[in-house]
Amino acid sequence: MDKQKIINMKKKFDELVHYDEEIGIEFWFAREIQSALGYARWENFETAIKRAKVACETSKIQLSDHFRDVTKMVTLGSGSTREIPDLKLTRYACYLIAQNGDPRKDEIAFAQSYFALQTRKQELIEDRLNLLHRFEVRQRLSKSETLLSKNIYERGVDDRGFGRIRSAGDAALFGKSTAAMKAQLNVKKGRPLADFLPTLTIAAKNLATEMTNHNTEEKDLFGETAITNEHVGNNKAVRAMLCNRGILPETLPPAEDIKKLERRVKSEEKKLAKGSGFNKDK
């Protein structure tokens, strides 16, 4: 997501915020943020709201503290007016709606970070978006490696063989062993190297792994030697591509422990639920 788009979306959400002076909290009207979240039809947006309410109740949080039914008057084409249902939403409610919205929408991805943070400072929103993108890329790598493990197990390779294949791939990508990279990045024993790699390097590992999965099936490879050669070749190809663009993957600095990131995201959600309710006694 480019910086200008982030600026524009932040401005839009900032303009829609309301403030309850008596309780001392920010809130948004559902009908007003509907389009800002990328929903053209109210019926589709209601579906996301319903999922958010279920998530709220599942977390054992009082629904009425964050979702308040209201009505508003709208002017019809004939000039007459009528009442339509609406909702007052706390920051936490908006966050849950974004979490349960269509993840393919840039507006949803932005809103997840915008509403998660108690501050609306742009640089913090950008930082969180980048962190969540890294988390998403890391999950994709995990899925690719799980599929590779399954594929090669069916082709005569056990768990130890999978470990050797993955290590050979790392050596081809970084020009040094997995152990050497872990020592360089101060990765604790027993933790995966990928949990401490920057987004670009995780994506590079994932591309090579996806290529190995594809070619293992397409070429009907069997046995550790054949699959190792394939995986090494794919990692070398990805490394060559990076090096041609002036990027040496082994020289990139480490990133924050992905597990710490995950814990921080969950902690933010708990603080948000406690600090944004309509019930001023909580």
Order of alpha helices (4+ residues) and beta strands (2+ residues): alpha-beta-beta-alpha-alpha-beta-beta-alpha-alpha-alpha-alpha-alpha-alpha-alpha-alpha
